[in-house]
């Protein structure tokens, strides 16, 4: 018997780097194969198997490693720092005689 990790909505949101409400919408709309609910009525909780998350990632080209740092975005400030660090040119006043 194989055991598969089952994730809560918050765990799914964390793995995909989205808000919990976004994860809930995705699960409810059937984007995760094998997702199921526990309970009924107002006390209904979604659970998503690991295989469902992997299939969703493959279908939507989501980065496989959520802990991988995001690519660094260019920053205008960083681009301007070399110019800002230059020594200001000072005009020398002619000496009075």
Chimera marker file (.cmm) of the C-alpha trace (Angstrom):
<marker_set name="trace">
<marker id="1" x="0.000" y="0.000" z="0.000" r="1" g="1" b="0" radius="0.5"/>
<marker id="2" x="1.466" y="3.345" z="-1.020" r="1" g="1" b="0" radius="0.5"/>
<marker id="3" x="0.968" y="6.398" z="1.095" r="1" g="1" b="0" radius="0.5"/>
<marker id="4" x="0.548" y="9.780" z="-0.541" r="1" g="1" b="0" radius="0.5"/>
<marker id="5" x="0.761" y="13.131" z="1.172" r="1" g="1" b="0" radius="0.5"/>
<marker id="6" x="-2.572" y="14.920" z="1.450" r="1" g="1" b="0" radius="0.5"/>
<marker id="7" x="-2.516" y="18.723" z="1.687" r="1" g="1" b="0" radius="0.5"/>
<marker id="8" x="-4.914" y="21.256" z="3.190" r="1" g="1" b="0" radius="0.5"/>
<marker id="9" x="-5.964" y="24.367" z="1.270" r="1" g="1" b="0" radius="0.5"/>
<marker id="10" x="-3.451" y="26.498" z="3.162" r="1" g="1" b="0" radius="0.5"/>
<marker id="11" x="-0.659" y="24.069" z="2.309" r="1" g="1" b="0" radius="0.5"/>
<marker id="12" x="-1.697" y="24.117" z="-1.366" r="1" g="1" b="0" radius="0.5"/>
<marker id="13" x="-1.688" y="27.928" z="-1.284" r="1" g="1" b="0" radius="0.5"/>
<marker id="14" x="1.786" y="27.960" z="0.272" r="1" g="1" b="0" radius="0.5"/>
<marker id="15" x="3.143" y="25.457" z="-2.254" r="1" g="1" b="0" radius="0.5"/>
<marker id="16" x="1.797" y="27.448" z="-5.200" r="1" g="1" b="0" radius="0.5"/>
<marker id="17" x="2.587" y="30.871" z="-3.703" r="1" g="1" b="0" radius="0.5"/>
<marker id="18" x="-0.989" y="32.081" z="-3.966" r="1" g="1" b="0" radius="0.5"/>
<marker id="19" x="-3.569" y="33.349" z="-1.498" r="1" g="1" b="0" radius="0.5"/>
<marker id="20" x="-5.726" y="30.789" z="0.299" r="1" g="1" b="0" radius="0.5"/>
<marker id="21" x="-8.882" y="32.062" z="-1.444" r="1" g="1" b="0" radius="0.5"/>
<marker id="22" x="-7.208" y="31.590" z="-4.837" r="1" g="1" b="0" radius="0.5"/>
<marker id="23" x="-6.262" y="28.030" z="-3.911" r="1" g="1" b="0" radius="0.5"/>
<marker id="24" x="-9.839" y="27.382" z="-2.805" r="1" g="1" b="0" radius="0.5"/>
<marker id="25" x="-11.222" y="28.682" z="-6.118" r="1" g="1" b="0" radius="0.5"/>
<marker id="26" x="-8.794" y="26.500" z="-8.065" r="1" g="1" b="0" radius="0.5"/>
<marker id="27" x="-9.688" y="23.393" z="-6.062" r="1" g="1" b="0" radius="0.5"/>
<marker id="28" x="-13.447" y="24.005" z="-6.251" r="1" g="1" b="0" radius="0.5"/>
<marker id="29" x="-13.277" y="24.511" z="-10.014" r="1" g="1" b="0" radius="0.5"/>
<marker id="30" x="-11.743" y="21.050" z="-10.445" r="1" g="1" b="0" radius="0.5"/>
<marker id="31" x="-8.164" y="21.988" z="-11.329" r="1" g="1" b="0" radius="0.5"/>
<marker id="32" x="-6.645" y="19.420" z="-8.966" r="1" g="1" b="0" radius="0.5"/>
<marker id="33" x="-7.322" y="15.778" z="-9.859" r="1" g="1" b="0" radius="0.5"/>
<marker id="34" x="-8.140" y="13.686" z="-6.821" r="1" g="1" b="0" radius="0.5"/>
<marker id="35" x="-9.184" y="16.614" z="-4.592" r="1" g="1" b="0" radius="0.5"/>
<marker id="36" x="-11.891" y="15.690" z="-2.100" r="1" g="1" b="0" radius="0.5"/>
<marker id="37" x="-13.836" y="17.138" z="0.797" r="1" g="1" b="0" radius="0.5"/>
<marker id="38" x="-14.099" y="16.071" z="4.406" r="1" g="1" b="0" radius="0.5"/>
<marker id="39" x="-17.261" y="16.936" z="6.317" r="1" g="1" b="0" radius="0.5"/>
<marker id="40" x="-20.438" y="18.495" z="5.017" r="1" g="1" b="0" radius="0.5"/>
<marker id="41" x="-22.395" y="21.742" z="5.024" r="1" g="1" b="0" radius="0.5"/>
<marker id="42" x="-20.501" y="24.670" z="6.498" r="1" g="1" b="0" radius="0.5"/>
<marker id="43" x="-17.882" y="22.345" z="7.975" r="1" g="1" b="0" radius="0.5"/>
<marker id="44" x="-16.544" y="21.120" z="4.607" r="1" g="1" b="0" radius="0.5"/>
<marker id="45" x="-12.759" y="21.003" z="4.256" r="1" g="1" b="0" radius="0.5"/>
<marker id="46" x="-10.875" y="20.399" z="1.015" r="1" g="1" b="0" radius="0.5"/>
<marker id="47" x="-7.923" y="18.056" z="0.787" r="1" g="1" b="0" radius="0.5"/>
<marker id="48" x="-5.613" y="17.701" z="-2.218" r="1" g="1" b="0" radius="0.5"/>
<marker id="49" x="-3.267" y="14.782" z="-2.860" r="1" g="1" b="0" radius="0.5"/>
<marker id="50" x="0.336" y="15.418" z="-3.855" r="1" g="1" b="0" radius="0.5"/>
<marker id="51" x="-0.277" y="13.843" z="-7.274" r="1" g="1" b="0" radius="0.5"/>
<marker id="52" x="-3.041" y="16.391" z="-7.958" r="1" g="1" b="0" radius="0.5"/>
<marker id="53" x="-0.685" y="19.271" z="-7.209" r="1" g="1" b="0" radius="0.5"/>
<marker id="54" x="1.995" y="17.771" z="-9.474" r="1" g="1" b="0" radius="0.5"/>
<marker id="55" x="-0.513" y="17.370" z="-12.335" r="1" g="1" b="0" radius="0.5"/>
<marker id="56" x="-1.688" y="20.950" z="-11.851" r="1" g="1" b="0" radius="0.5"/>
<marker id="57" x="1.902" y="22.220" z="-11.960" r="1" g="1" b="0" radius="0.5"/>
<marker id="58" x="2.636" y="20.273" z="-15.144" r="1" g="1" b="0" radius="0.5"/>
<marker id="59" x="-0.523" y="21.523" z="-16.836" r="1" g="1" b="0" radius="0.5"/>
<marker id="60" x="0.093" y="25.139" z="-15.808" r="1" g="1" b="0" radius="0.5"/>
<marker id="61" x="3.902" y="25.236" z="-15.889" r="1" g="1" b="0" radius="0.5"/>
<marker id="62" x="4.208" y="26.312" z="-12.257" r="1" g="1" b="0" radius="0.5"/>
<marker id="63" x="7.740" y="26.249" z="-10.874" r="1" g="1" b="0" radius="0.5"/>
<marker id="64" x="8.318" y="22.846" z="-9.268" r="1" g="1" b="0" radius="0.5"/>
<marker id="65" x="10.247" y="24.136" z="-6.276" r="1" g="1" b="0" radius="0.5"/>
<marker id="66" x="8.314" y="26.707" z="-4.218" r="1" g="1" b="0" radius="0.5"/>
<marker id="67" x="11.396" y="27.456" z="-2.114" r="1" g="1" b="0" radius="0.5"/>
<marker id="68" x="13.407" y="28.505" z="-5.154" r="1" g="1" b="0" radius="0.5"/>
<marker id="69" x="14.071" y="32.237" z="-4.982" r="1" g="1" b="0" radius="0.5"/>
<marker id="70" x="12.212" y="34.367" z="-7.466" r="1" g="1" b="0" radius="0.5"/>
<marker id="71" x="14.281" y="35.908" z="-10.231" r="1" g="1" b="0" radius="0.5"/>
<marker id="72" x="15.682" y="39.271" z="-9.288" r="1" g="1" b="0" radius="0.5"/>
<marker id="73" x="13.809" y="42.124" z="-10.888" r="1" g="1" b="0" radius="0.5"/>
<marker id="74" x="15.847" y="45.004" z="-12.227" r="1" g="1" b="0" radius="0.5"/>
<marker id="75" x="15.637" y="48.032" z="-10.025" r="1" g="1" b="0" radius="0.5"/>
<marker id="76" x="15.861" y="51.593" z="-11.188" r="1" g="1" b="0" radius="0.5"/>
<marker id="77" x="17.617" y="52.538" z="-7.958" r="1" g="1" b="0" radius="0.5"/>
<marker id="78" x="20.265" y="49.854" z="-8.466" r="1" g="1" b="0" radius="0.5"/>
<marker id="79" x="20.765" y="51.038" z="-12.042" r="1" g="1" b="0" radius="0.5"/>
<marker id="80" x="21.300" y="54.597" z="-10.835" r="1" g="1" b="0" radius="0.5"/>
<marker id="81" x="23.563" y="53.821" z="-7.876" r="1" g="1" b="0" radius="0.5"/>
<marker id="82" x="26.824" y="54.050" z="-9.849" r="1" g="1" b="0" radius="0.5"/>
<marker id="83" x="25.842" y="57.543" z="-10.965" r="1" g="1" b="0" radius="0.5"/>
<marker id="84" x="24.724" y="58.559" z="-7.496" r="1" g="1" b="0" radius="0.5"/>
<marker id="85" x="27.966" y="57.399" z="-5.908" r="1" g="1" b="0" radius="0.5"/>
<marker id="86" x="30.160" y="59.584" z="-8.095" r="1" g="1" b="0" radius="0.5"/>
<marker id="87" x="31.912" y="62.425" z="-6.407" r="1" g="1" b="0" radius="0.5"/>
<marker id="88" x="30.236" y="65.660" z="-7.311" r="1" g="1" b="0" radius="0.5"/>
<marker id="89" x="32.247" y="67.962" z="-9.481" r="1" g="1" b="0" radius="0.5"/>
<marker id="90" x="33.053" y="71.090" z="-7.576" r="1" g="1" b="0" radius="0.5"/>
<marker id="91" x="33.744" y="74.278" z="-9.332" r="1" g="1" b="0" radius="0.5"/>
<marker id="92" x="36.700" y="76.096" z="-7.960" r="1" g="1" b="0" radius="0.5"/>
<marker id="93" x="36.338" y="79.788" z="-7.708" r="1" g="1" b="0" radius="0.5"/>
<marker id="94" x="39.162" y="81.804" z="-9.116" r="1" g="1" b="0" radius="0.5"/>
<marker id="95" x="41.316" y="83.267" z="-6.402" r="1" g="1" b="0" radius="0.5"/>
<marker id="96" x="40.981" y="86.963" z="-5.852" r="1" g="1" b="0" radius="0.5"/>
<marker id="97" x="44.146" y="88.994" z="-6.114" r="1" g="1" b="0" radius="0.5"/>
<link id1="1" id2="2" r="1" g="1" b="0" radius="0.2"/>
<link id1="2" id2="3" r="1" g="1" b="0" radius="0.2"/>
<link id1="3" id2="4" r="1" g="1" b="0" radius="0.2"/>
<link id1="4" id2="5" r="1" g="1" b="0" radius="0.2"/>
<link id1="5" id2="6" r="1" g="1" b="0" radius="0.2"/>
<link id1="6" id2="7" r="1" g="1" b="0" radius="0.2"/>
<link id1="7" id2="8" r="1" g="1" b="0" radius="0.2"/>
<link id1="8" id2="9" r="1" g="1" b="0" radius="0.2"/>
<link id1="9" id2="10" r="1" g="1" b="0" radius="0.2"/>
<link id1="10" id2="11" r="1" g="1" b="0" radius="0.2"/>
<link id1="11" id2="12" r="1" g="1" b="0" radius="0.2"/>
<link id1="12" id2="13" r="1" g="1" b="0" radius="0.2"/>
<link id1="13" id2="14" r="1" g="1" b="0" radius="0.2"/>
<link id1="14" id2="15" r="1" g="1" b="0" radius="0.2"/>
<link id1="15" id2="16" r="1" g="1" b="0" radius="0.2"/>
<link id1="16" id2="17" r="1" g="1" b="0" radius="0.2"/>
<link id1="17" id2="18" r="1" g="1" b="0" radius="0.2"/>
<link id1="18" id2="19" r="1" g="1" b="0" radius="0.2"/>
<link id1="19" id2="20" r="1" g="1" b="0" radius="0.2"/>
<link id1="20" id2="21" r="1" g="1" b="0" radius="0.2"/>
<link id1="21" id2="22" r="1" g="1" b="0" radius="0.2"/>
<link id1="22" id2="23" r="1" g="1" b="0" radius="0.2"/>
<link id1="23" id2="24" r="1" g="1" b="0" radius="0.2"/>
<link id1="24" id2="25" r="1" g="1" b="0" radius="0.2"/>
<link id1="25" id2="26" r="1" g="1" b="0" radius="0.2"/>
<link id1="26" id2="27" r="1" g="1" b="0" radius="0.2"/>
<link id1="27" id2="28" r="1" g="1" b="0" radius="0.2"/>
<link id1="28" id2="29" r="1" g="1" b="0" radius="0.2"/>
<link id1="29" id2="30" r="1" g="1" b="0" radius="0.2"/>
<link id1="30" id2="31" r="1" g="1" b="0" radius="0.2"/>
<link id1="31" id2="32" r="1" g="1" b="0" radius="0.2"/>
<link id1="32" id2="33" r="1" g="1" b="0" radius="0.2"/>
<link id1="33" id2="34" r="1" g="1" b="0" radius="0.2"/>
<link id1="34" id2="35" r="1" g="1" b="0" radius="0.2"/>
<link id1="35" id2="36" r="1" g="1" b="0" radius="0.2"/>
<link id1="36" id2="37" r="1" g="1" b="0" radius="0.2"/>
<link id1="37" id2="38" r="1" g="1" b="0" radius="0.2"/>
<link id1="38" id2="39" r="1" g="1" b="0" radius="0.2"/>
<link id1="39" id2="40" r="1" g="1" b="0" radius="0.2"/>
<link id1="40" id2="41" r="1" g="1" b="0" radius="0.2"/>
<link id1="41" id2="42" r="1" g="1" b="0" radius="0.2"/>
<link id1="42" id2="43" r="1" g="1" b="0" radius="0.2"/>
<link id1="43" id2="44" r="1" g="1" b="0" radius="0.2"/>
<link id1="44" id2="45" r="1" g="1" b="0" radius="0.2"/>
<link id1="45" id2="46" r="1" g="1" b="0" radius="0.2"/>
<link id1="46" id2="47" r="1" g="1" b="0" radius="0.2"/>
<link id1="47" id2="48" r="1" g="1" b="0" radius="0.2"/>
<link id1="48" id2="49" r="1" g="1" b="0" radius="0.2"/>
<link id1="49" id2="50" r="1" g="1" b="0" radius="0.2"/>
<link id1="50" id2="51" r="1" g="1" b="0" radius="0.2"/>
<link id1="51" id2="52" r="1" g="1" b="0" radius="0.2"/>
<link id1="52" id2="53" r="1" g="1" b="0" radius="0.2"/>
<link id1="53" id2="54" r="1" g="1" b="0" radius="0.2"/>
<link id1="54" id2="55" r="1" g="1" b="0" radius="0.2"/>
<link id1="55" id2="56" r="1" g="1" b="0" radius="0.2"/>
<link id1="56" id2="57" r="1" g="1" b="0" radius="0.2"/>
<link id1="57" id2="58" r="1" g="1" b="0" radius="0.2"/>
<link id1="58" id2="59" r="1" g="1" b="0" radius="0.2"/>
<link id1="59" id2="60" r="1" g="1" b="0" radius="0.2"/>
<link id1="60" id2="61" r="1" g="1" b="0" radius="0.2"/>
<link id1="61" id2="62" r="1" g="1" b="0" radius="0.2"/>
<link id1="62" id2="63" r="1" g="1" b="0" radius="0.2"/>
<link id1="63" id2="64" r="1" g="1" b="0" radius="0.2"/>
<link id1="64" id2="65" r="1" g="1" b="0" radius="0.2"/>
<link id1="65" id2="66" r="1" g="1" b="0" radius="0.2"/>
<link id1="66" id2="67" r="1" g="1" b="0" radius="0.2"/>
<link id1="67" id2="68" r="1" g="1" b="0" radius="0.2"/>
<link id1="68" id2="69" r="1" g="1" b="0" radius="0.2"/>
<link id1="69" id2="70" r="1" g="1" b="0" radius="0.2"/>
<link id1="70" id2="71" r="1" g="1" b="0" radius="0.2"/>
<link id1="71" id2="72" r="1" g="1" b="0" radius="0.2"/>
<link id1="72" id2="73" r="1" g="1" b="0" radius="0.2"/>
<link id1="73" id2="74" r="1" g="1" b="0" radius="0.2"/>
<link id1="74" id2="75" r="1" g="1" b="0" radius="0.2"/>
<link id1="75" id2="76" r="1" g="1" b="0" radius="0.2"/>
<link id1="76" id2="77" r="1" g="1" b="0" radius="0.2"/>
<link id1="77" id2="78" r="1" g="1" b="0" radius="0.2"/>
<link id1="78" id2="79" r="1" g="1" b="0" radius="0.2"/>
<link id1="79" id2="80" r="1" g="1" b="0" radius="0.2"/>
<link id1="80" id2="81" r="1" g="1" b="0" radius="0.2"/>
<link id1="81" id2="82" r="1" g="1" b="0" radius="0.2"/>
<link id1="82" id2="83" r="1" g="1" b="0" radius="0.2"/>
<link id1="83" id2="84" r="1" g="1" b="0" radius="0.2"/>
<link id1="84" id2="85" r="1" g="1" b="0" radius="0.2"/>
<link id1="85" id2="86" r="1" g="1" b="0" radius="0.2"/>
<link id1="86" id2="87" r="1" g="1" b="0" radius="0.2"/>
<link id1="87" id2="88" r="1" g="1" b="0" radius="0.2"/>
<link id1="88" id2="89" r="1" g="1" b="0" radius="0.2"/>
<link id1="89" id2="90" r="1" g="1" b="0" radius="0.2"/>
<link id1="90" id2="91" r="1" g="1" b="0" radius="0.2"/>
<link id1="91" id2="92" r="1" g="1" b="0" radius="0.2"/>
<link id1="92" id2="93" r="1" g="1" b="0" radius="0.2"/>
<link id1="93" id2="94" r="1" g="1" b="0" radius="0.2"/>
<link id1="94" id2="95" r="1" g="1" b="0" radius="0.2"/>
<link id1="95" id2="96" r="1" g="1" b="0" radius="0.2"/>
<link id1="96" id2="97" r="1" g="1" b="0" radius="0.2"/>
</marker_set>
